[in-house]
Amino acid sequence: MCSWAISGVWMLCLLAGQVESLWDEVLPIEVRELPEDLRRIDALLSDPGLLAPIAAHWRAEADASGRSAAGHGRPTIAMETYVRLMVVRQRSQWGYETLVREVSDSLHLRRFCLIAIDRRVPDESTVRKLTRRLGAETVNEITRLVIAKAQRETRFVGRAVRVDSTVIEADIRYPSDAMLALAGTRALARAGARLAGIVKTATGRVRDRSRSVGRTVRAISRTLARRTGEAKAQVMELNERAGAQIARSAREARKLAGQARRAARGRGARAKLRAAAKLEALAGRCEKVAEQISRRARGLKITDRLVSLSDPDARPIRKGKLGKMTEFGYVAQIAEITPNTRRGARGFVLPAATAPGNPAENTLLPETMTELDRLGIRPRELVGDGGFMPGPTSEAIPPGTRLFLSGRHQPGSRRTRKRQARYRTGCEGRISHLKRRYGLRRSRLKGHDGQQTHTGWAILTYNLDTYHHYA
């Protein structure tokens, strides 16, 4: 069953068709039946109401662009199949190519994803592009529907909330000034050559200085290996040399982009303008790298440090961990709603609150409280760690909710404080569970929007697994 059809061709489908075929009759019954965990999720995802946010997204996109995806472009996969493919991906933590290969080889996964045995599994690029296009808000809305369904149709009642923040690592290597300069000169040369190939009349070019900067990087490695008192001064001098090289490449890229904009006339003008905009954006990041190197050499403070050219929204974050003094990525506030505060309590996780940089707990808390209001949940207790400030936290939480912050003086009996402290500690275990089992440790999508989308799918998949505990 599909939602839209144009000239007899289904361009955009919400629900998948019949998965059974004549070939299934020759298969053993054990193969045709899903494993218990997949069977539970399959029963939950069979509710067509959970696909309403996806339909709303396509309608909003059509209203914004004036052209509906239902009647333009190539036919795509059913959204029901897409959601199930993404759930399998988060539960197994596979990449897109591995996901397609494994689903294609597994009769159980084919049946779960509603792909008939005689049909091809969608290409990995289809799944990957749909993930970016649908974005984080659509996934978060499905998560809200799952929690609301649990409140409405199961015995789940949210009485307690535990909140804590964690770092979602960006998918980047450990940054250094010289390595950023090397990556920048290489990327500028590659993008400049691509733009020069489009604009035939361009006289400027971006010289590839990656070999020169590469020699500087190797010289830094040799200097650090000596471990002498003069090594630090020599490394700073070499970093300044790399910064000067990337600054020159950025100036050449700006000049070439300006020529491309002036030459953008007639046929192919849009392609030239797009390529010029990409080159200018990359040049801006490289100029920031050069500025960071210069400020470090002069002993000046660097604010809003850039740690990756491919993921410019990632930031260095210090949480005081002994094993990882500095992490690179994003901060997300995780809130779990549970029916009680007993040992081993398992509940539903709200869509994560997040913001660029390294926001404080109380900066993200209003967004978390908004999620509670959307779901109509008024918890009796809310617990957090010492990172929350008592005054602003008490003002943000709903009236009548008891607040417990570990490490701060709290009213109540000793037995109550021990129970609340034990319950709060469980939030650390839940975050660890999300990272180990559902891929929350590292975002495989670039940028802040990509991190929100990746985090949203991890939380949704966890909630789908949690639903059967209360069904």
HUURSUL-V96483 format. One line per field, one symbol per residue. ss: DSSP state (@ for helix, = for strand, . for the rest). psi: psi as a letter, one per 40 degrees, with the letter a starting at -180 (. if undefined). burial: + if it has 24 or more other ideal C-beta (glycine too) atoms within 12 Angstrom, else -. A space follows every 10 residues. Layout:
ss = ???
psi = ???
burial = ???
This chain:
ss = .....=..=. .......... .@@@@@..@@ @@...@@@@@ @@@@@..@@@ @@@@@@@@@@ @@@@@..... ........@@ @@@@@@@@@@ @@...@@@@@ @@@@@.@@@@ @@........ ...@@@@@@@ @@@@@@@@@@ @@@@@@@@@@ @@@......= =========. ......@@@@ @@@@@@@@@@ @@@@@@@@.. .........@ @@@@@@@@@@ @@@@@@.... @@@@@@@@@@ @@@@@@@@@@ @@@@@@@@@@ @@......@@ @@@@@@@@@@ @@@@@@@@@@ @@@@@@@... .......... ....===... ......==== ========.. .......==. ..===..... @@@@@@@@@@ @@@@@..... ====.....@ @@@@@@.... .====..... ...@@@@@@@ @@@@@@@@@@ @@@@@@@@.. .=....@@@@ @@@@@@@@@@ @@@@@@@... .
psi = hidihhfehh dhidiiahdi iddddeiidd ddhiiddddd ddddeehede eddddddddd ddddeehied eiaihaihdd dddddddddd defiiddddd ddddehdddd ddefhideii iiiddddddd ddddaddddd dddddddddd ddeaehhhdi hhhiiihhii giihiidddd dddddddddd ddddddddgd ehdiihhhed dddddddddd ddddddfide dddddddddd dddddddddd dddddddddd ddegiahedd dddddddddd dddddddddd dddddddefi hhifhhehdd geeiihhhee hddgdhihbi hhhhhhhiei fihehhaihi hihiiiagii dededddddd ddddefhgid ihiiaeehhd cdddddiiie hhhhhieihi iiiddddddd dddddddddd dddddddefe dhheiiiddd dddddddddd dddddddede .
burial = -+++-----+ ++++++--+- ---------- ---+---+-- ++-++-+-++ +-+++-++-- --------++ -----+++++ ++++++++++ ++++-+--++ -++--+++++ +++++-+--- ++-+-+++-+ +-++++-+++ ++++++++++ +----+-+++ ++++++++++ ++--++++++ ++++++++++ ++++++-++- -+-+++++++ -++--++--+ --+------- ----++-+++ ++++++++++ ++++++++++ +-++------ -+--++-+++ ++++++++++ ++++-++--- ----++++++ +++++++-+- ------++++ ++++++++++ +---++++++ ++++++-++- +++++-+++- ++--+-+-++ +++++-++-- --+--+++-- ++++++---+ ------+-++ ++++++++++ +-+++--+++ ++++++++++ ++++++++++ +++++++--+ -
